[in-house]
Amino acid sequence: MNNTIYNLATIGVQQLIPYKAGKPIEELERELGLTEIIKLASNENPIGPGKKAIAAIQQALAGLALYPDGSGFSLKQALSKKYSVSSEQITLGNGSNELLELVARAFLTPAHEVVFSQHAFAVYPIVTQSVGAKAVVVPAINYGHDLEGMLAAVTDKTRIVFIANPNNPTGTLLSQESVERFISALPDTCICVLDEAYFEFVSSLEAIDSIEWLKKFPNLLITRTFSKAYGLAGLRVGYGLSSPEMADILNRVRQPFNNNTLALVAAEAALNDEEHLQETIRVNASGMLQLTEGFKALSLEWISSSGNFVLVDLKKSGQVIYDALLRKGVIVRPVGNYELPHHLRISIGTEAENNVFLKALAETLNNV
Ligand SMILES: *Cc1c(COP(=O)(O)O)cnc(C)c1O
């Protein structure tokens, strides 16, 4: 490595640990020459995108010579209608990850601190360090966010607090009441980013009503995505809901054409495909049951999850089991980088995929 160039980077970037994505199927095919590979590693939708999204993409193909609508007018209208917010409260992102980056770029300097939980989503430290701000990591309680501890960590330097609800990779869910209380207690100089990438999977019993809070918290940014429940991870569409003031700031730093034409039309169509969403939620709930029953049969413990994935406790190196599963053509996610070296994160698959995984896991546990 050219050390001179390395030393020219900001300290935060020098110390930044790059995001490690789930292993792509094609990569494992190349490496091991396997053909029947299943990937339960990136919380993608196992039933794929919906028919309406695919039809919208096909219709839009002929228009690809033109730049996309940089304002995302039509998708924003659809979101506005669905969630009863005004278009001025919406910021579209190239995946919701882009929203996380926009908020960091717009609001943080090296003088600021950012508070988030241990075991929280890996993108928070990346966006924090890339702008030179200081990450303040608060120890988790029972794998979930310790909101009281996080509040205690907020100082007059804290400009952003990230909360993932449900959290990835742990699947833990905070009560709406506790989150609302937390945001109320924040100083109004501190922005709360409420990352709800998995909110569609949360059961109606625990109904998420964070959008209501936008009326009283101008410092709240809710981020959501089309990558998980809507099955459009490959297109990269996410959105932020906030006060119009916050959306105005985020839209200033956003690249003008950050969402491509196909992504815009597919997301809009997906939003109106209630049947696909309900089927996704149904497959997820039954798959979650199937996997946890399977863990029980193997005498394994897991962390109760509100998302479309589950963390299983292997009581030994997750990386070793991960490698053994790879050789059987099953890609899951090691979470040692989240300080969870004995767990693996399993995305819920179809019934058939879950069966393949459980069988491979049982064989692997018998052999290591
Ligand atoms: C998957 C995920 C996201 C964002 O994914 P995008 O594809 O960028 O929308 C954001 N937050 C959490 C916690 C996630 O797990």
Ligand as a Chemical Component Dictionary entry (heavy atoms), coordinates in Angstrom:
data_LIG
# 
_chem_comp.id                   LIG 
_chem_comp.type                 NON-POLYMER 
_chem_comp.pdbx_formal_charge   0 
_chem_comp.three_letter_code    LIG 
# 
loop_
_chem_comp_atom.comp_id 
_chem_comp_atom.atom_id 
_chem_comp_atom.alt_atom_id 
_chem_comp_atom.type_symbol 
_chem_comp_atom.charge 
_chem_comp_atom.model_Cartn_x 
_chem_comp_atom.model_Cartn_y 
_chem_comp_atom.model_Cartn_z 
_chem_comp_atom.pdbx_ordinal 
LIG C1 C1 C 0 -30.473 -2.882 5.247 1  
LIG C2 C2 C 0 -30.432 -1.751 6.201 2  
LIG C3 C3 C 0 -30.457 -0.420 5.788 3  
LIG C4 C4 C 0 -30.436 0.106  4.427 4  
LIG O1 O1 O 0 -30.384 -0.529 3.347 5  
LIG P1 P1 P 0 -30.528 0.210  1.960 6  
LIG O2 O2 O 0 -30.479 -0.928 1.028 7  
LIG O3 O3 O 0 -29.395 1.158  1.828 8  
LIG O4 O4 O 0 -31.839 0.916  1.991 9  
LIG C5 C5 C 0 -30.478 0.569  6.735 10 
LIG N1 N1 N 0 -30.478 0.288  8.025 11 
LIG C6 C6 C 0 -30.456 -0.962 8.470 12 
LIG C7 C7 C 0 -30.480 -1.190 9.937 13 
LIG C8 C8 C 0 -30.411 -2.020 7.572 14 
LIG O5 O5 O 0 -30.340 -3.264 8.032 15 
# 
loop_
_chem_comp_bond.comp_id 
_chem_comp_bond.atom_id_1 
_chem_comp_bond.atom_id_2 
_chem_comp_bond.value_order 
_chem_comp_bond.pdbx_ordinal 
LIG C1 C2 SING 1  
LIG C2 C3 SING 2  
LIG C2 C8 DOUB 3  
LIG C3 C4 SING 4  
LIG C3 C5 DOUB 5  
LIG C4 O1 SING 6  
LIG O1 P1 SING 7  
LIG P1 O2 DOUB 8  
LIG P1 O3 SING 9  
LIG P1 O4 SING 10 
LIG C5 N1 SING 11 
LIG N1 C6 DOUB 12 
LIG C6 C7 SING 13 
LIG C6 C8 SING 14 
LIG C8 O5 SING 15 
# 
